[in-house]
Amino acid sequence: MSKKPVFSRKDGKLTKTGEVSYISWTNYIKLLDYYAPGFDWQIRTHFNDQTIVERVKLTIKAKEGDFIREATGYEEIGNDGYGNAVNNAEASARSKMLR
């Protein structure tokens, strides 16, 4: 695959070269649309008193059958970190699933 859609981040800033390479979620969806048309993406959110658990599931349909990847992300409500708990839990689950 061409490196064109691959970006790098270092210390939270977008740079030309950096420590972490990644594909943005919008480019990832475009790649799935092209290479795996008809894919299915599900997100389930579970709220507890102090935590949010996001469960994500990606299903790629093929002639041989369905290929499924699932993962969960966990985040405490009211954390003082970057972003909100729902987005952080989903991002955590998504990154685990795509490994």
Backbone as a ProteinNet text record, in pm:
[ID]
protein_1_A
[PRIMARY]
MSKKPVFSRKDGKLTKTGEVSYISWTNYIKLLDYYAPGFDWQIRTHFNDQTIVERVKLTIKAKEGDFIREATGYEEIGNDGYGNAVNNAEASARSKMLR
[TERTIARY]
83.9	0	88.3	46.3	118	118.5	221.5	229.5	154.8	91.4	24.1	-76.8	-166	-262.4	-206.4	-77	-19.2	38.9	-0.8	47.7	133.9	203.1	282.1	250.2	255.7	237.5	352.6	396.4	497.6	455	444.9	402.6	267.5	177.4	43.4	32.7	141.6	138.4	163.5	91.3	109.1	241.5	325.7	457.2	484	584.3	620.7	686	764	821.7	798.4	772.9	743.7	754.2	706	718.3	609.1	488.6	375.2	317.2	307.5	241.7	99.1	6.3	-132.6	-206.7	-322.2	-411.5	-533	-571	-687.1	-811.1	-908.7	-1028.4	-1102	-1105.7	-1173.3	-1103.6	-969.9	-897.8	-916.4	-923.9	-946	-1079.8	-1184.2	-1315.9	-1311.7	-1239.2	-1226	-1157.6	-1054.4	-987	-1081.1	-1159.3	-1256.3	-1361.7	-1411	-1509.5	-1453.8	-1326.8	-1265.7	-1234.1	-1167.6	-1120.6	-1219.9	-1314.8	-1410.4	-1550.4	-1603.6	-1737.2	-1838.6	-1932.1	-2032.4	-1989.5	-1875.6	-1832.1	-1936.1	-1933.3	-2027.3	-1949.2	-1986.2	-1919.3	-2023.4	-2002.8	-2096.4	-2023.3	-2092	-2039.3	-2147.8	-2110.4	-2202.9	-2141.1	-2220.9	-2173.1	-2243.4	-2165	-2217.9	-2176.3	-2274.2	-2248	-2263.4	-2164.8	-2173	-2167	-2163.7	-2160.1	-2037.9	-1921.5	-1797.2	-1721.7	-1770.8	-1694.4	-1782.8	-1717.1	-1780.1	-1699.4	-1769.8	-1705.3	-1763.5	-1676.9	-1718.3	-1676	-1768.3	-1737.7	-1756.2	-1651.5	-1659	-1642.2	-1709.3	-1705.8	-1701.3	-1603.4	-1589.4	-1610.5	-1704.6	-1730.7	-1702.1	-1612.3	-1581.8	-1640.2	-1729.1	-1796.5	-1714.5	-1694.2	-1616.4	-1684.1	-1639.7	-1695.4	-1676.2	-1564.2	-1531.6	-1612	-1677.3	-1752.5	-1720.8	-1773.3	-1750.5	-1622.4	-1546.1	-1427.4	-1459.8	-1447.2	-1491.8	-1375.7	-1364.2	-1269.4	-1349.4	-1323.2	-1391.2	-1289.7	-1322.9	-1237.9	-1320.7	-1270.1	-1336.5	-1239.5	-1296	-1219.7	-1288	-1209.6	-1258.7	-1209.7	-1295.5	-1254.7	-1336.3	-1271.8	-1342.6	-1412.5	-1534.1	-1608.9	-1546.1	-1531.9	-1477.2	-1326.2	-1260.2	-1113.4	-1063.1	-945.2	-888.8	-800.9	-797.2	-710.9	-772	-710.7	-752.1	-880.5	-974.9	-1096.9	-1200.3	-1313	-1416.5	-1414.8	-1482.9	-1474.9	-1526.9	-1635.1	-1692.1	-1596.6	-1545.4	-1451.4	-1323.8	-1273.3	-1150.3	-1170.2	-1284.5	-1312.3	-1325.5	-1393.6	-1408.3	-1274.1	-1193.2	-1060.8	-973.4	-982	-904.1	-947.8	-1078	-1128.6	-1089.7	-1105	-1072.4	-926.2	-838.1	-695.2	-658.9	-723.4	-698.9	-746.4	-862.6	-919.9	-833	-773.8	-699.5	-556.5	-512.2	-375	-355.2
-117.7	0	124	221.9	348.6	415.2	489.3	558.7	691.4	725.9	854.1	881.4	786.1	818.6	804.2	773	751.5	882	918.2	1038.5	998.4	1094.1	1068.7	1173.1	1132.4	1223.9	1207.1	1318.1	1316.1	1417.8	1374.7	1461.3	1527.4	1455.1	1506.9	1605.5	1631.5	1728	1656.6	1696.7	1638.9	1686.8	1593	1627.6	1547.9	1587.6	1512.6	1380.3	1378.5	1253.8	1250.9	1134.3	1127.1	986.6	968.8	841.8	742.2	789.8	701	723.4	616.9	625.3	573.8	637.8	596.7	638.4	578.5	617	681.4	798.7	865.5	779	796.7	714.7	734.6	856.6	879.5	805.4	803	727	576.6	533.2	391.2	346.1	427.3	395	392.7	486.4	486.3	358.8	313.7	189.2	69.6	66.7	-41.4	-38	81	92.6	38.6	63.9	20.5	-129.7	-177.4	-315.8	-415	-367.6	-458.3	-398.4	-375.6	-315.7	-404.6	-340.8	-415.2	-448.6	-392.7	-418.9	-364.4	-415.4	-372.4	-329.2	-216	-160.3	-137.8	-194.7	-178.3	-124.1	-37.2	15.3	-2.9	-61.9	-75.7	-6.9	78.4	155.2	106.3	76.7	32.9	135.4	198.5	296.6	230.3	247.8	205.6	332.1	318.3	436.2	523.8	462.2	538	513.9	424.5	388.5	378	385.2	361	251.2	152	45.2	48.1	62.5	61.2	-71.3	-137.1	-261	-234.8	-255.9	-233.7	-366.5	-376.2	-499.9	-463.3	-517.5	-497.8	-632.7	-637.1	-758.9	-731.5	-810.4	-802	-927.2	-903.6	-1014.1	-1057.6	-1188.2	-1243.9	-1370.7	-1420.2	-1544.4	-1660.4	-1660.9	-1768.6	-1761.5	-1648	-1628.4	-1492.9	-1467.2	-1339.6	-1345.7	-1238.3	-1221.7	-1112.9	-1146.5	-1056.5	-1023.5	-894.6	-847.7	-770.6	-798	-728.4	-683.9	-576.2	-528.5	-439	-417.6	-328.1	-220.1	-106	5.3	50.5	94.5	126.5	265.9	345.1	478.7	517.2	581.1	629.9	761.1	777.3	901.1	1010.3	1127.3	1240.2	1240.9	1172.5	1174.2	1313.7	1345.4	1478.5	1481.1	1371.5	1363.2	1431.6	1405.7	1464.3	1398.1	1474.8	1421.5	1381.6	1329.8	1284.4	1132	1080.5	937.5	849.9	890.7	808.6	800.5	915.8	916.2	840.1	856.4	786.4	635.3	591.5	447.5	389.5	462.1	412.7	408.1	512.9	515.7	401.6	373.7	264.1	130.2	109	-16.8	-29.7	80.1	77.3	45.1	104.9	79.5	-65.2	-120.7	-260.9	-354.2	-321.4	-406.8	-406.6	-295.8	-282.6	-330.5	-375.9	-424.7	-553.4
0	0	0	-71.1	-76.8	60.2	90.7	219.5	216	103.5	90.6	202.4	238.4	344.9	485.6	500.4	632.7	685.9	807.8	874.9	993.2	1051.7	1171.5	1276.7	1403	1516	1612.8	1668.1	1772.9	1877.9	2000.2	2110.8	2083.7	2016.5	1992.1	1878.4	1805.3	1696.3	1564.5	1461.5	1329.6	1272	1232.2	1178.7	1052.6	977.4	857.5	893.8	997.4	1047.2	1197	1250.5	1393	1445.5	1565.8	1634.1	1595.5	1568.9	1547.6	1409	1330.9	1200.5	1215.6	1147.8	1156.9	1030.3	1009.7	901.6	966.4	918.9	977.7	957.9	1046.2	1039.8	907.1	854.4	726.8	613.2	612.3	510	529.5	653.4	681.9	623.8	642.8	589.2	436.7	375.7	229.6	180.9	252.3	215.6	229.3	338.3	354.8	244.2	210.8	102.6	-28.3	-54.5	-179.5	-180.7	-73.6	-70.9	-11.1	69.9	135.4	131.1	10.1	2.2	74.1	140.8	216.5	357.8	402.5	540.3	637.9	759.3	862.3	985.4	1043.2	1159.7	1268	1386.4	1496.9	1619.2	1690.6	1817	1922.4	2034.9	2147	2267.1	2329.1	2444.4	2570	2672.3	2801.3	2906.5	2970.7	3075.3	3211.3	3297.1	3436.6	3520.8	3652	3738.9	3714	3700.2	3689.6	3559.6	3474.2	3355.4	3231.5	3117.8	2989	2921.1	2868.2	2793.3	2652.3	2553.9	2413.5	2353	2285.2	2215.2	2066.7	1989.7	1845.6	1772.9	1658.9	1581.5	1433.2	1363.3	1219.4	1152.1	1057.7	981.5	834.8	777	634.5	569.9	475	407.1	286.1	273.8	163.1	112.8	-1.5	-56.5	40.6	111.9	203.9	333.5	358.9	482	542.5	658.5	727.3	809.5	803.1	886.1	987.4	1115.7	1222.4	1315.4	1347.4	1449.2	1552.1	1679.8	1788.8	1892.1	1961.1	2070.4	2162.2	2282.3	2376.9	2421.8	2453.2	2509.7	2637.7	2732.4	2866.3	2903.9	2964.6	3009	3131.4	3226.9	3345.2	3312.9	3364.1	3344.1	3430.2	3374.2	3448.6	3456.2	3364.2	3365.9	3330.2	3374.5	3350.2	3226.1	3151.4	3034.1	2912.8	2800.1	2673.8	2624.6	2571.9	2513	2616.7	2567.4	2660.1	2669.8	2768.6	2799.4	2685.8	2620.3	2512.8	2395.1	2351	2238.3	2270.2	2390.8	2429.7	2435.2	2488.4	2495.2	2354.9	2265	2127.6	2056.1	2071.8	2007.6	2059.3	2187.6	2245.4	2186.3	2176.6	2120	1972.8	1899.2	1756.4	1732.9	1811.5	1792	1828.1	1929.3	1965.5	1854.8	1796.7	1694	1567.4	1535	1408.9	1417.4	1531.3	1544.3	1471.7
[MASK]
+++++++++++++++++++++++++++++++++++++++++++++++++++++++++++++++++++++++++++++++++++++++++++++++++++

